[in-house]
Amino acid sequence: MSNLNRRNWLKHSSMALAGLSVAGQLFGRQQPWQELWDDGAESVLVRIGQNENPYGPSEATRKAMMEVIAQSNRYPGEMALQLREQIAALYGLTRDHVLLGAGSSELLGNTAALAARKKGSNAVSADPTFRLWFGAAELFGLTIKKVPLTSGKVHDLDAMLAAMDANTSMVYVVNPHNPTGTVVADTDLQRFTEKVTQRAILLLDEAYTEYSDAQTLAPMVRDNKNLVVAKTFSKIYGMAGARVGFVLAHPDTIKQLSAWQPWANAGPSAVSLAGAMAALKDQAFVKYSRTNNEKVKAYVTNELNRMGYPVIPSHTNFVYYDASAFKGDLAAAMQAANFSAIRIFEPTTAWRRTSLGTMQEMQQFLKALKEKA
Ligand SMILES: Cc1ncc(COP(=O)(O)O)c(C=O)c1O
């Protein structure tokens, strides 16, 4: 780890930990895992590739996590129960509608496993989309039927319905969508949900809803056993490293999904659970994250458009843009300039995704982009 990077990292950490006696023990000297935050380069790697929240975790969340460290010798079953109740209250549901996971990606896998129980089943999904669960699903025996997005990079709900057949056991929709940042209209999605769930599970991934005006469909799980809504603390709550996610579903469905989690202590740690509970209460931070994201998004969208990189209007904390104007390998060029910034989901095209960091990080990114172009 470079000195500069370590100094920055320690500065951030120690600010959060000021006054807590454990700070010295934890952060006074370099830990082996701190290497993971660095690529070995001399300057700081700007991490704008994984749609993380650059402002989190909030002060209240960090404090709650620090206070619970000493209880890490105990299994956190009661805390998991409390968090489930807190989440349920937020969505007008009961704790029996909530299943926690170490991030929501784990629960996407569980849902795919449930859908794969019938041999020869398939799952309908947009293309491109968030595909982290594809590998596990295919291993379980699900075939993935990929349906292209519309020319505006939006889910083509009609085409997805048309792609369903007698063997379709799951349909996956991300709203707002990753990687393109688009949303489908709430009423269209509701109608689509009603149709799909008569025949298959709809796995609705709402990882980014809080960054947008899109309505959550969580209340629909009360009366619909085939709807599974996945959400995460990794984005607006700024806790990607803490690994907390959850799904909302009918209690009967939650029971089935729980089969892949042997017991109540299988998921997030006590420290992560404490952080998540504090984060849910800290709605001021949610607002702060969203407001800052909006400012940065408007600036970056405007600049990229001006530089000749057309941007799809984003409802998330990342932008998807056509980088045809860049001659050469954009990802490699930006990596060489110390930006982990370019993700490719359509390899035969010039469409690229970049996450939104702080205003300063994005100004640096745009400056480097201009210099390299
Ligand atoms: C659409 C979508 N779903 C799920 C996740 C996974 O989040 P988690 O960190 O909770 O596993 C991500 C993370 O980038 C995502 O973009």
The ligand as an ORCA input file, in Angstrom:
! r2SCAN-3c Opt
* xyz 0 1
  C     -28.559     -4.658     -9.327
  C     -27.746     -5.109     -8.176
  N     -28.230     -6.050     -7.378
  C     -27.531     -6.502     -6.333
  C     -26.275     -6.008     -6.055
  C     -25.515     -6.649     -4.948
  O     -25.431     -5.930     -3.841
  P     -24.866     -6.552     -2.495
  O     -23.672     -5.745     -2.199
  O     -25.983     -6.344     -1.534
  O     -24.560     -7.998     -2.680
  C     -25.721     -5.022     -6.862
  C     -24.369     -4.526     -6.596
  O     -23.746     -3.837     -7.339
  C     -26.472     -4.560     -7.961
  O     -26.001     -3.641     -8.789
*
